[in-house]
Amino acid sequence: MIVRRSAWLALVCALVVDLLIGPSPVAAVPQRSDEQVEHEMAGLAWQRGPVDGRIGSVASIKVSEGKAFLDGPNTRRFLELNGNPPRDDRYALVASEWFAIFFFENAGYVKDDEKLEPEALLASLKESDKHANAERERLGMTPLHTDGWHVPPHYDLATKRLEWGVRLRGGSSDRAIVNYSIRLLGRRGVMHAILVSEPENLDRDITEFKAALGDYEFTSGERYSEFRAGDRVAEYGLAALVLGGAAAVATKSGFGKAIGKFVVVGVAALGSAIVALFRRLTRRA
C-alpha cells in the first residue's frame, strides 16, 4: 500500500498549534518517499492493546484490543514524520479510524465554577481568525475560518471534562472540518486530548473516543478531588480553556489578540489510505 505524502501532511499538519503552547520556528524536515514514510511509521514502537498507556507521570489510559499507544519519544517521531515540528511529552492513542494526541499543561488547578457562554466564546474565536491566520501563514499552513459550533462547549461536573467541537472552513473547499477537543481537569493542571478523525465519521468517532476515555485516569495524587490548600491555582477558568488556556491570559490585551499571537486553531482529516495503515498497525501481531 502506498501512502501519499500529501495525505500524511494533511493528517497532522493542522494539529501543530494545539500541540504547541506558543509559536516556534519550524525545522526543515527532509523529504522522504511514500515508501520511507510508511516504513518508518510502521516501525515506531507501537504498544498494541490490551496494554496500559502511561501519559507521563500524571495519568494513564487502558488501551483496549484493536487500539495502540505511542509513548513520548515515538509520538515525537510520529509528528515529525508528518512534517510537524517535533514536540516532547506528547502521547498518541490510535484506533482503526481515528487517533488522539494527549499532553499535560502544568498550569495549576482550574476552578470549574464558571458559566460558559457559547455564543460569546464563538465571537471571540471568530475575532481571532485574522491574527491566527497570520501565524498559520508563517507556518506554511492553509488559512482557516471559524464557522460555528459542531459541539458547543460544555462541562461535565462528574467527569471533570470540558469538551467542544468548532466547525472550520479553509482553502478553496466549501467543506467544513471540525476541530474536536477535550480537556480533563487535574489537581495540578489540565490534560489536553485532541481527536483526529474523518469528518464523515466524526460523530461516531467522538462516541468511541469518549468511551475510551472511560479508561483514562490521573495517577494517585494528581486527581482533581485531591486538591489541597496551598496548591497553585490557575490564572484562568473554563472559558479561557476554550480560547487557548495559558495563551489566552498571556497578555492583558484581551482574548482575541492573545489567541492570535499564541494559538492557531487546527484540524485534520484521515484519508482512506491512512485508515488502512492504522488498521494494520492496531492489529495484534
Summary of the structure (lengths in Angstrom):
residues: 285
radius of gyration: 18.1
end to end distance: 18.3
largest distance: 56.1
contacts: 930
relative contact order: 0.21
helix: 35%
strand: 26%
